[in-house]
């Protein structure tokens, strides 16, 4: 969503971000709708967890680990 942002600096300090107008509208809609924002934050969390997870387990392996069988 924010892949093409231009940062404007003043004396080496970031002051402004310029982005595509459609991206602005998308962000505005996302931030004004609690449900959409919650879904987006869940999505970001899932992506972060996926990056941290080294091993993918099958359902049987998970059951064994949890001793549910």
N, C-alpha and C positions, 0 to 999 in steps of 0.2 A: 504494500500500500504506500509506503514511504520510501520506495526505492530511488525515486528521481527527485530528490529535494536539493535545492540550492541553498547553501548557508552563506549569509552575508556577515562578514566580520568587521569589527571596528577596533582598531588598535590590538589586533590579535585575539579579540574576544568575540565569540559568536553572539550576534545581536538579533538576527532575523532568519526565518526559514521561509523560502518561497517554494510552493508546491503547486502541482497541477490543480486547476479549479475543480475538476471532477473528484480528485482525491480529497480535497477540502470538503466537498459536499458529502462524500461517503463517510468521512470522519465525523462530521457534524451530525449526520443521521445516526451513526453508531453511538456517539456519546449522549445523544438525546433520548435513546431508547434503552431502558434498563435491561430488557430481555436480550436485545442484540448485544449489548455490552457484556453481559454475563456469559453469553454463548461464546463471544470472541475471547474473553479471558480464559474460559475453559479450554478453548482450542489452543491458546498459547501455552497453557499449563501442560496439556497433553503433548504438545510438540517438545517442550522442555524435558518432560519425563522420558519420552521416546529417545531423546539424545543421550540421556543419562543411563538408560537401561542397556546393559551389555548383553543380556541373555534373554531370549524369548522362550517361555515355557509353554508346553502343551497343557490342556486342561487336566489330563491325568497327572502330569508332573506337579501342577499346582495343588491338586487334591492330596497327593502324596506328601508334599511339603507341609500342608495344613492338617494332615492326618484326618481328612474328612471321610475317606473311603470306608 
